[in-house]
Amino acid sequence: MIEGIVVTLTGTELQKLCKDRAAHHRKRAKVYVEQIKNMKRSKIENANMSSGDPIANLESRMDKHTDDAGELEFTAAHLDLKEKYRLQRDDLARLGICKGRGW
């Protein structure tokens, strides 16, 4: 018996989901790169900004998306495509299938 909600995917299905989500993260990272360039070009400073350095905040988000993309690309490249994979909610959230919050 399986306890909880578990989804079974083939290696090929999981590989596609990993690649698709990695592409999403690469796209998001590029958006942040452009925003950073625009802010630097406009000489945006952190004066009077309650959230600190806006450029550093964008760089942090860009780095997170770049790291997530790299991890998913690595995973996709090293899956056993002949296997079946059981995914739980956290796995599905990581792949962008559902939100990371509760049901």
C-alpha positions as CSV (number, residue, x, y, z in Angstrom):
1,M,0.0,0.0,0.0
2,I,1.2,3.5,-0.8
3,E,0.6,6.1,1.9
4,G,-0.1,9.7,0.9
5,I,-0.3,11.0,-2.6
6,V,2.5,9.7,-4.8
7,V,2.7,10.0,-8.6
8,T,4.6,7.5,-10.8
9,L,6.4,8.8,-13.9
10,T,8.6,7.1,-16.4
11,G,12.2,8.3,-16.7
12,T,11.4,9.9,-20.1
13,E,8.5,11.8,-18.6
14,L,10.5,13.0,-15.7
15,Q,13.4,14.0,-17.9
16,K,11.1,16.2,-20.0
17,L,9.7,17.8,-16.9
18,C,13.2,18.5,-15.6
19,K,14.3,20.0,-18.9
20,D,11.2,22.1,-19.2
21,R,11.6,23.5,-15.7
22,A,15.3,24.2,-16.3
23,A,14.3,26.2,-19.4
24,H,11.8,28.2,-17.2
25,H,14.6,29.0,-14.7
26,R,17.0,30.0,-17.5
27,K,14.4,32.3,-19.0
28,R,13.7,33.9,-15.5
29,A,17.5,34.4,-15.0
30,K,17.7,36.2,-18.3
31,V,14.9,38.5,-17.2
32,Y,16.8,39.4,-14.1
33,V,20.0,40.0,-16.1
34,E,18.1,42.6,-18.2
35,Q,16.6,44.2,-15.2
36,I,20.1,44.5,-13.6
37,K,21.5,46.0,-16.8
38,N,18.7,48.6,-16.9
39,M,19.1,49.5,-13.3
40,K,22.9,49.9,-13.7
41,R,22.4,51.9,-16.9
42,S,19.9,54.2,-15.0
43,K,22.2,54.4,-12.0
44,I,19.5,53.2,-9.6
45,E,20.9,53.4,-6.1
46,N,19.6,51.9,-2.9
47,A,19.0,55.2,-1.2
48,N,15.5,55.4,0.4
49,M,14.7,51.8,-0.5
50,S,13.5,49.7,2.5
51,S,14.4,46.4,0.9
52,G,18.1,47.2,0.7
53,D,20.2,47.1,-2.5
54,P,17.8,46.4,-5.4
55,I,20.6,45.3,-7.7
56,A,21.9,42.8,-5.1
57,N,18.4,41.5,-4.6
58,L,18.0,41.0,-8.4
59,E,21.4,39.3,-8.6
60,S,20.4,37.0,-5.8
61,R,17.2,36.0,-7.6
62,M,19.2,35.5,-10.8
63,D,21.7,33.3,-9.1
64,K,18.9,31.2,-7.5
65,H,17.3,30.6,-10.9
66,T,20.6,29.8,-12.5
67,D,21.4,27.3,-9.8
68,D,18.0,25.7,-10.0
69,A,18.4,25.4,-13.8
70,G,21.8,23.7,-13.4
71,E,20.5,21.3,-10.9
72,L,17.5,20.3,-13.0
73,E,19.7,20.0,-16.1
74,F,22.1,17.7,-14.3
75,T,19.2,15.6,-13.0
76,A,17.7,15.3,-16.5
77,A,21.1,14.2,-17.9
78,H,21.5,11.5,-15.3
79,L,18.1,9.8,-15.1
80,D,17.7,6.2,-15.9
81,L,15.1,6.5,-18.6
82,K,14.0,2.9,-18.3
83,E,13.0,3.3,-14.6
84,K,9.9,4.6,-13.0
85,Y,10.1,7.4,-10.5
86,R,7.7,8.0,-7.6
87,L,7.3,11.7,-6.9
88,Q,5.7,13.3,-3.9
89,R,4.3,16.8,-3.5
90,D,7.7,18.4,-2.8
91,D,9.1,16.8,-6.0
92,L,6.1,18.1,-8.0
93,A,6.5,21.6,-6.5
94,R,10.2,21.6,-7.6
95,L,9.1,20.7,-11.1
96,G,6.6,23.5,-11.2
97,I,3.6,21.1,-11.3
98,C,2.1,22.5,-8.1
99,K,2.7,25.4,-5.7
100,G,5.2,24.8,-2.8
101,R,2.5,25.7,-0.3
102,G,-0.1,23.4,1.2
103,W,-3.0,21.9,-0.8
